[in-house]
Amino acid sequence: MSSSRMRQTKIIRRKDADNEREEGAKILPLRRGANINIGLVIFLFIFLYLAYSLIHFATKENYTTFQVGLPETLSEEQTYQALLLRTEQTVVSDHAGYVDLFVEEGSRVSVGMDIASVDEVGSYSEQIREAMKDRSLAKEDLLRMKTALKDLAVSYDPMNFASVYERKSMLHATVLGSNVADLYTSIAGSTSAAEFFHVSECTISGIAAYYLDGFESKEVRDLTAADFDAAKYQRAVTGSVVAPGDFLYKIIPSENWKMAVPISEEEAASYGAYTSLNITFLKNGLKTTASSSVVTGADGGLYLQLELSRYMIRFIGDRFARIRISRSEESGFKLPKTALTTEELYMIPRDYQTDGGFIAVNYTDGGENVSLIDPDLAFTDEQYCYVEMSKIEGGTILAKPDSAERYTVRLTAQMDGVYKIGKGYTEYCPVVIIDSSEDYVLVARNTERGLTSYETILLNAKGYRAGQILQ
């Protein structure tokens, strides 16, 4: 091989070696810093946050709040069809003949007053009617007749046409009583009419009525469920012609009257706790208070008996009345029963209270040392101050101001209350319950250290205690 070819071969080998070194340099690992996966870090952070939130929510003590509203009444009103009962003395006719009534229904009558006449022949009754044509009514009588006709038009029931005849008898009595009293008095006093014209005088004083329905002598204990079926109720009115023994009129001698309402056992238990109830008559909007009691009827049913001593004359022509019953008109704060709790409080006589609190006595070193303590009072009434047991130690001896008397704190009382939510913890607040229903209570307002409108309390007090921190 020639020297030039050998040199060429060496050059080629040297180039190959250089190329090998260059290629080898390309595959050497590059030393760099640690590679951080940002996405993985974010994912781990979110996962840990969600895990913490889930554990915190699972272990957190959840509570629900209730905001105290404005004072109101406990609207637990019920509407009933009441049966009206009165002491009613009936009078029947001793004669047969034509009837004239001289006293308007609902008017007061006195002993010896002429109330009706029975004309056996009819001629005297005709004279009275003829005399009515020539006489005019007084303004007061016209007003009463106008009111009566208006009431009839409003309350007219085509299925009960008897009400028209009742109103006719009343109007006829109004006209007779005001216009021809002098005429029938002279007829009754004449010798010729004495045998055939008979005037009925009141034997008792009271209020006159001219219908008969069979309830005149009934008491609440005599009633049955059938008596409250207004669709089957029937009454008879004083007729224009009567026979001996026929109903003539009745007198209600007393303003005392009763109402009866059929009730269930649950209603009996609810109303039985009251001695009086508030009544609203739907007929005229009259509101009053009635003494109440639960009575067992003749059929074993339960009836609410309501007793009144006023307004009877306004319902003299009614045997049934729609009424609304409410247990209390007193206003207060309406709270759910679930918000109620009971706390045991120490009772301290108010005589031991000073302007700065109470005088505590401590017997040490054979002497009597006194100090002034001022525990927060939960409630006060006319006799006692009530202190939470956590605010004063049982057995504490207190001194009565300006006296040698001493009192040891140990007497306790159970008191209803709620938990107000203060700065993240529960605060016991006593309440005075004035009424209750199935789900709510009505508590008194304006009580010392009591609730006020818009305060927030725990909705469910069970399981909590005063001073508990809420998470």
LINGI-V463527 format. One record per residue. N is the residue number from 1. RES is the residue in one letter. SS is DSSP state (H for helix, E for strand, L for the rest). PSI is psi in whole degrees, 0 to 359 (none if undefined). D_CENTER is the distance of its C-alpha to the mean C-alpha in Angstrom with 2 decimals. Layout:
N|RES|SS|PSI|D_CENTER, N|RES|SS|PSI|D_CENTER
This chain:
1|M|L|135|130.97, 2|S|L|160|131.85, 3|S|H|325|130.66, 4|S|H|323|128.75, 5|R|H|323|126.89, 6|M|H|320|126.09, 7|R|H|322|124.71, 8|Q|H|320|122.65, 9|T|H|317|121.31, 10|K|H|320|120.37, 11|I|H|318|118.66, 12|I|H|316|116.63, 13|R|H|321|115.68, 14|R|H|321|114.74, 15|K|H|320|112.47, 16|D|H|321|110.94, 17|A|H|318|110.35, 18|D|H|320|108.76, 19|N|H|320|106.61, 20|E|H|321|105.56, 21|R|H|320|104.62, 22|E|H|316|102.58, 23|E|H|321|100.79, 24|G|H|324|100.08, 25|A|H|332|98.51, 26|K|H|332|95.99, 27|I|L|2|94.45, 28|L|L|137|94.08, 29|P|L|143|90.32, 30|L|L|125|88.83, 31|R|L|118|87.22, 32|R|L|176|83.84, 33|G|L|168|80.62, 34|A|L|138|77.61, 35|N|L|116|75.62, 36|I|L|126|71.72, 37|N|L|101|69.44, 38|I|H|320|66.71, 39|G|H|319|64.70, 40|L|H|322|64.59, 41|V|H|316|63.40, 42|I|H|317|60.53, 43|F|H|315|59.56, 44|L|H|322|59.59, 45|F|H|314|57.46, 46|I|H|320|54.80, 47|F|H|315|54.88, 48|L|H|322|54.45, 49|Y|H|316|51.56, 50|L|H|321|49.73, 51|A|H|318|50.42, 52|Y|H|316|49.07, 53|S|H|320|45.90, 54|L|H|316|45.32, 55|I|H|319|45.91, 56|H|H|319|43.73, 57|F|H|322|40.84, 58|A|H|328|41.25, 59|T|H|354|41.30, 60|K|L|141|38.73, 61|E|L|100|35.48, 62|N|L|146|32.88, 63|Y|L|155|29.45, 64|T|L|141|26.51, 65|T|E|164|24.72, 66|F|E|132|21.28, 67|Q|E|127|21.01, 68|V|L|131|18.41, 69|G|L|196|16.90, 70|L|L|157|16.14, 71|P|L|140|13.45, 72|E|E|173|10.09, 73|T|L|158|6.44, 74|L|L|97|4.33, 75|S|L|79|4.13, 76|E|L|62|3.78, 77|E|L|145|5.23, 78|Q|E|143|8.62, 79|T|E|135|11.80, 80|Y|E|160|14.47, 81|Q|E|110|17.99, 82|A|E|146|18.31, 83|L|E|128|21.76, 84|L|E|128|22.79, 85|L|E|138|25.21, 86|R|E|164|27.45, 87|T|L|114|30.72, 88|E|L|120|33.24, 89|Q|E|118|37.00, 90|T|E|151|39.14, 91|V|E|131|42.66, 92|V|E|162|45.28, 93|S|L|141|48.54, 94|D|L|353|51.80, 95|H|L|164|53.83, 96|A|L|141|54.17, 97|G|E|194|54.22, 98|Y|E|136|52.54, 99|V|E|137|49.24, 100|D|E|132|48.31, 101|L|E|135|45.02, 102|F|L|353|45.21, 103|V|L|132|41.60, 104|E|L|143|38.78, 105|E|L|135|35.82, 106|G|L|357|33.09, 107|S|L|151|35.75, 108|R|E|138|36.25, 109|V|E|157|39.46, 110|S|L|169|41.46, 111|V|L|132|44.03, 112|G|L|356|47.27, 113|M|L|137|45.87, 114|D|E|128|47.30, 115|I|E|331|44.62, 116|A|E|162|46.66, 117|S|E|152|50.24, 118|V|E|119|52.05, 119|D|E|114|55.40, 120|E|L|329|57.61, 121|V|L|336|60.14, 122|G|L|342|58.01, 123|S|H|321|60.36, 124|Y|H|321|58.43, 125|S|H|324|55.20, 126|E|H|323|57.16, 127|Q|H|319|58.40, 128|I|H|317|54.89, 129|R|H|323|53.94, 130|E|H|322|57.15, 131|A|H|332|56.43, 132|M|H|331|53.05, 133|K|H|333|54.89, 134|D|L|6|56.68, 135|R|L|148|53.79, 136|S|L|154|51.10, 137|L|L|150|47.46, 138|A|L|159|46.10, 139|K|H|319|43.89, 140|E|H|320|40.83, 141|D|H|321|41.51, 142|L|H|320|42.00, 143|L|H|319|38.65, 144|R|H|320|36.91, 145|M|H|321|38.80, 146|K|H|317|37.96, 147|T|H|319|34.21, 148|A|H|317|34.54, 149|L|H|324|36.48, 150|K|H|317|34.04, 151|D|H|321|31.13, 152|L|H|319|33.40, 153|A|H|323|34.24, 154|V|H|319|30.64, 155|S|H|8|29.47, 156|Y|L|131|32.80, 157|D|L|115|32.76, 158|P|L|341|36.27, 159|M|L|355|35.50, 160|N|L|71|34.88, 161|F|L|346|37.86, 162|A|H|335|37.65, 163|S|H|332|35.13, 164|V|H|318|38.09, 165|Y|H|324|40.14, 166|E|H|315|37.39, 167|R|H|326|37.24, 168|K|H|317|41.03, 169|S|H|322|41.25, 170|M|H|315|38.91, 171|L|H|320|40.92, 172|H|H|319|44.14, 173|A|H|325|43.03, 174|T|H|315|42.15, 175|V|H|313|45.63, 176|L|H|314|47.42, 177|G|H|328|45.62, 178|S|H|342|46.39, 179|N|H|319|49.85, 180|V|L|26|51.98, 181|A|H|322|50.97, 182|D|H|326|54.47, 183|L|H|311|56.06, 184|Y|H|337|54.40, 185|T|H|319|54.96, 186|S|H|325|58.66, 187|I|H|315|58.76, 188|A|H|332|57.15, 189|G|H|350|59.66, 190|S|L|148|62.72, 191|T|L|324|64.98, 192|S|L|331|65.48, 193|A|L|349|61.79, 194|A|L|328|61.02, 195|E|L|334|61.96, 196|F|L|342|59.96, 197|F|E|115|57.15, 198|H|E|125|54.45, 199|V|E|132|51.64, 200|S|E|123|48.56, 201|E|E|147|47.40, 202|C|L|134|44.05, 203|T|L|346|44.38, 204|I|L|158|40.94, 205|S|L|152|38.85, 206|G|E|213|35.54, 207|I|E|135|34.26, 208|A|E|144|36.28, 209|A|E|155|35.19, 210|Y|L|38|37.45, 211|Y|E|155|35.97, 212|L|E|128|36.13, 213|D|L|4|33.97, 214|G|L|356|34.32, 215|F|L|8|30.97, 216|E|L|328|32.57, 217|S|L|12|32.89, 218|K|L|147|30.16, 219|E|L|169|27.58, 220|V|H|322|24.50, 221|R|H|346|26.64, 222|D|H|355|29.16, 223|L|L|156|27.01, 224|T|L|171|27.43, 225|A|H|328|25.83, 226|A|H|334|28.62, 227|D|H|342|27.51, 228|F|H|5|24.49, 229|D|L|94|26.82, 230|A|H|335|26.85, 231|A|H|335|29.75, 232|K|H|5|31.98, 233|Y|L|136|31.05, 234|Q|L|148|34.19, 235|R|L|155|35.14, 236|A|E|142|38.45, 237|V|E|162|39.15, 238|T|L|124|41.96, 239|G|L|163|45.05, 240|S|L|338|47.81, 241|V|E|134|50.25, 242|V|E|161|49.64, 243|A|L|165|51.66, 244|P|L|132|51.84, 245|G|L|351|48.70, 246|D|L|151|46.54, 247|F|E|135|43.16, 248|L|E|308|43.58, 249|Y|E|174|40.35, 250|K|E|156|37.67, 251|I|E|131|36.42, 252|I|E|108|32.92, 253|P|L|350|33.88, 254|S|L|149|30.56, 255|E|L|349|27.47, 256|N|L|133|25.44, 257|W|E|170|23.80, 258|K|E|156|21.42, 259|M|E|146|19.27, 260|A|E|138|19.22, 261|V|E|126|17.16, 262|P|E|134|18.62, 263|I|E|163|16.47, 264|S|L|173|17.54, 265|E|H|323|18.40, 266|E|H|318|15.60, 267|E|H|324|13.01, 268|A|H|320|15.18, 269|A|H|325|15.09, 270|S|H|310|11.33, 271|Y|H|336|11.03, 272|G|L|341|14.41, 273|A|L|356|13.37, 274|Y|L|148|11.99, 275|T|L|350|14.49, 276|S|E|151|12.45, 277|L|E|155|9.44, 278|N|E|130|8.75, 279|I|E|137|10.80, 280|T|E|124|12.11, 281|F|E|121|15.55, 282|L|L|339|16.48, 283|K|L|316|20.11, 284|N|L|5|20.26, 285|G|L|8|16.94, 286|L|L|132|16.94, 287|K|E|136|13.88, 288|T|E|176|14.18, 289|T|E|135|13.09, 290|A|E|142|14.58, 291|S|E|140|15.93, 292|S|E|151|14.92, 293|S|E|160|17.04, 294|V|E|128|18.05, 295|V|E|143|21.53, 296|T|E|128|24.10, 297|G|L|182|25.81, 298|A|L|335|29.50, 299|D|L|9|29.22, 300|G|L|358|27.46, 301|G|L|162|24.14, 302|L|E|135|20.82, 303|Y|E|136|19.19, 304|L|E|119|16.19, 305|Q|E|124|17.95, 306|L|E|123|16.46, 307|E|E|133|19.04, 308|L|E|158|19.68, 309|S|L|11|22.75, 310|R|L|166|22.65, 311|Y|L|6|22.78, 312|M|H|324|24.48, 313|I|H|335|27.40, 314|R|H|342|25.40, 315|F|H|27|24.84, 316|I|L|329|28.24, 317|G|L|4|29.40, 318|D|L|139|26.34, 319|R|L|336|25.92, 320|F|E|151|22.95, 321|A|E|137|19.97, 322|R|E|126|17.25, 323|I|E|156|13.87, 324|R|E|130|10.26, 325|I|E|131|7.84, 326|S|E|147|4.36, 327|R|L|335|4.66, 328|S|L|139|5.22, 329|E|L|358|7.02, 330|E|L|137|8.99, 331|S|L|153|9.85, 332|G|E|195|11.52, 333|F|E|127|12.87, 334|K|E|119|11.07, 335|L|E|146|13.71, 336|P|E|145|14.78, 337|K|H|334|15.49, 338|T|H|340|19.07, 339|A|H|349|19.60, 340|L|L|144|19.35, 341|T|E|170|22.66, 342|T|E|130|24.16, 343|E|E|145|27.19, 344|E|E|122|29.60, 345|L|E|147|30.49, 346|Y|E|142|33.34, 347|M|E|125|32.62, 348|I|E|126|35.04, 349|P|E|140|35.13, 350|R|H|340|34.62, 351|D|H|340|37.94, 352|Y|H|359|39.69, 353|Q|E|136|38.32, 354|T|E|178|40.74, 355|D|L|331|40.59, 356|G|L|3|41.95, 357|G|E|237|40.06, 358|F|E|152|41.53, 359|I|E|110|45.11, 360|A|E|139|46.14, 361|V|E|132|49.18, 362|N|E|121|51.68, 363|Y|E|106|54.60, 364|T|E|151|57.59, 365|D|L|33|61.33, 366|G|L|8|60.91, 367|G|E|177|58.98, 368|E|E|113|55.47, 369|N|E|136|54.40, 370|V|E|152|51.23, 371|S|E|157|49.35, 372|L|E|124|46.22, 373|I|E|150|43.44, 374|D|L|72|40.28, 375|P|L|147|37.81, 376|D|L|130|34.61, 377|L|E|134|31.80, 378|A|E|326|28.55, 379|F|E|154|26.62, 380|T|E|147|27.53, 381|D|L|197|26.17, 382|E|L|335|28.09, 383|Q|L|324|30.40, 384|Y|E|156|30.77, 385|C|E|137|31.25, 386|Y|E|126|30.06, 387|V|E|136|32.44, 388|E|E|145|32.45, 389|M|L|338|35.22, 390|S|L|349|36.99, 391|K|L|348|37.37, 392|I|L|145|39.30, 393|E|L|133|41.67, 394|G|L|142|41.04, 395|G|L|355|43.69, 396|T|L|133|44.06, 397|I|E|129|45.34, 398|L|E|147|44.00, 399|A|E|138|45.69, 400|K|L|130|44.04, 401|P|L|136|45.25, 402|D|L|38|48.13, 403|S|L|159|48.09, 404|A|L|0|49.83, 405|E|L|146|46.62, 406|R|E|152|45.68, 407|Y|E|130|42.58, 408|T|E|125|42.65, 409|V|L|106|39.71, 410|R|L|338|38.62, 411|L|L|132|35.43, 412|T|E|165|32.40, 413|A|E|144|28.65, 414|Q|E|129|26.20, 415|M|E|137|23.49, 416|D|E|148|20.65, 417|G|E|183|21.26, 418|V|E|169|21.78, 419|Y|E|111|25.04, 420|K|E|150|25.69, 421|I|E|109|28.54, 422|G|L|230|31.32, 423|K|L|65|34.84, 424|G|L|10|34.92, 425|Y|E|164|33.60, 426|T|E|142|30.41, 427|E|E|119|29.36, 428|Y|E|135|27.12, 429|C|E|113|24.34, 430|P|E|151|22.43, 431|V|L|155|18.71, 432|V|L|113|16.73, 433|I|E|126|13.49, 434|I|E|345|10.98, 435|D|E|161|8.01, 436|S|E|157|8.33, 437|S|L|196|7.95, 438|E|L|322|11.24, 439|D|L|347|12.42, 440|Y|E|160|10.69, 441|V|E|154|10.38, 442|L|E|119|9.49, 443|V|E|149|12.89, 444|A|L|144|14.40, 445|R|L|171|16.54, 446|N|L|26|20.00, 447|T|L|149|21.02, 448|E|L|127|24.73, 449|R|L|25|25.74, 450|G|L|192|22.15, 451|L|L|155|20.71, 452|T|L|163|21.09, 453|S|L|145|20.13, 454|Y|L|7|22.26, 455|E|L|154|23.40, 456|T|E|131|24.15, 457|I|E|166|23.24, 458|L|E|133|24.17, 459|L|L|323|21.87, 460|N|L|104|23.47, 461|A|L|345|24.49, 462|K|L|132|26.26, 463|G|L|358|30.01, 464|Y|L|165|30.05, 465|R|L|163|31.06, 466|A|L|139|31.19, 467|G|L|7|34.09, 468|Q|L|133|34.55, 469|I|E|132|36.30, 470|L|L|127|34.68, 471|Q|L|none|37.26
